[in-house]
Amino acid sequence: MANDVIGGSPVPAKIPEIVAIDDSPTSIHLYELSIGPLDVNLRSFQSASESLTYLEEHNADLVFLDVLMREKDGLTLLKKLRGVKRHQDTVVVMVTSKDYHQDRHIARGLGVREYLVKPLRSQEIREIICKYTDAQPDSGH
């Protein structure tokens, strides 16, 4: 990927902003471990309402969203997220431990790009991040 140049100096590539929303501490920990070799910023939430409050004010390049959460299910949260102007086209990947056809259908209608079934693997998470963002391996800065 070529970097832009302004005034003879290269403009550093924007670091992708990733958001993970899952009420499982184990899943959040997996996201945190998975991004290790990638140069990305990860913001994780175990609360649907806290994540929505954050996303109403901040951009994200990619959102991993659990379907089944105690406080509010992911599909309901996704509907609210799509109502936020800055996130009408944000890439969302739904994650679930229960693979229901109806949930997939609703998610597809809300513009979900991928629908992953748990248990997730670190490699799978990294592949999704690289597929939908300009994420690069961390250069140590």
C-alpha angles and dihedrals in degrees: 000000000000120000119226119246124218121182092350093303123105115245109227115243114259112258108238117247112223124188123196119193117187131132091217114095088204092057092047089051090052091054090049092051094043097058093055098108094039127086097231138120114238124198113185131194134188091188123072093205093050090049092051092049089052095045093050087065104030138055124236129192094202134012125199106201127187114222098210115052129151099231100043129347118250095243091057089048090048091054089053091045092053087055090062107090095221091054103044089107102024113135108253126189115194118214125194145164090210115059104207120173092218092055091050090050093050091045092051089052089055093054100259110169100199136017113202128190120217140273090068124196125221091237091054091052092049092048091053092048092050092044095056103030140040090253114158131186110277110271092203100257 
